[in-house]
Amino acid sequence: MTDDLKTHLGRYLQAGRDAVLWKLEDLGEYDIRRPLTPTGTNLLGLVKHLASVEIGYFGETFARPFPQTLPWLEEDDAHADLWATPDESRDYITDLYRSVWDHSDTTIRDLDLDAEGNVPWWPTERSTVTLGQILTHMVAETHRHAGHADIVREGIDGAIGMRQGNDNLGRDDEQSWSDYFDLVERNARKAAGH
């Protein structure tokens, strides 16, 4: 049963990873890097952040350090992993993320779900964790950022969904989305008394 749960969680984690990378497809360098929210959210930065987070949770937490030192993880700037410098290419960041997957997936494969680790940046009273907890945490973290990427990408060029050709959104043409938007807007105004 636990192997089934591990496999199931692993599939969800991979689906989130794939969704985040898909958001970069067919976009130029500026669009993948530019800040699209007041807090600076950008697509390539989300990928860089998720790579950094996986290194910590599946590496350091279980005393399985990632073999490569990443300079931004050594900086005092808490936001250094949320954007890419001009010399950090798209290929560098995406290849790094895929390498991190391999490292993380080895940890997931090699350890039992109840294997204990320690998250040194969490409060002491809850820093002792299991692989199951961390795997669940990373599924949530990855999908949270995939949602951010989805909204940011929609704002750039209208691309939506977890992958190209995703048909689970129920509308497949511009007019039906426009009609839906108008319906929601009318009802929001009505509810607000406008």
Salt bridges, closest charged atoms under 4 A:
GLU29 OE1 - ARG33 NE 2.91
GLU29 OE2 - ARG90 NE 3.37
ASP31 OD1 - ARG34 NE 2.75
GLU54 OE1 - ARG17 NH2 2.89
ASP81 OD2 - HIS49 ND1 2.80
GLU88 OE1 - LYS48 NZ 2.69
ASP105 OD1 - ARG17 NH1 3.12
ASP110 OD2 - ARG64 NH2 2.99
ASP110 OD1 - ARG109 NE 3.88
GLU141 OE2 - HIS49 NE2 3.33
GLU141 OE1 - HIS137 NE2 4.00
GLU141 OE2 - HIS145 NE2 3.23
ASP150 OD1 - LYS23 NZ 2.58
ASP157 OD2 - ARG153 NH2 2.92
GLU185 OE2 - ARG189 NE 2.72
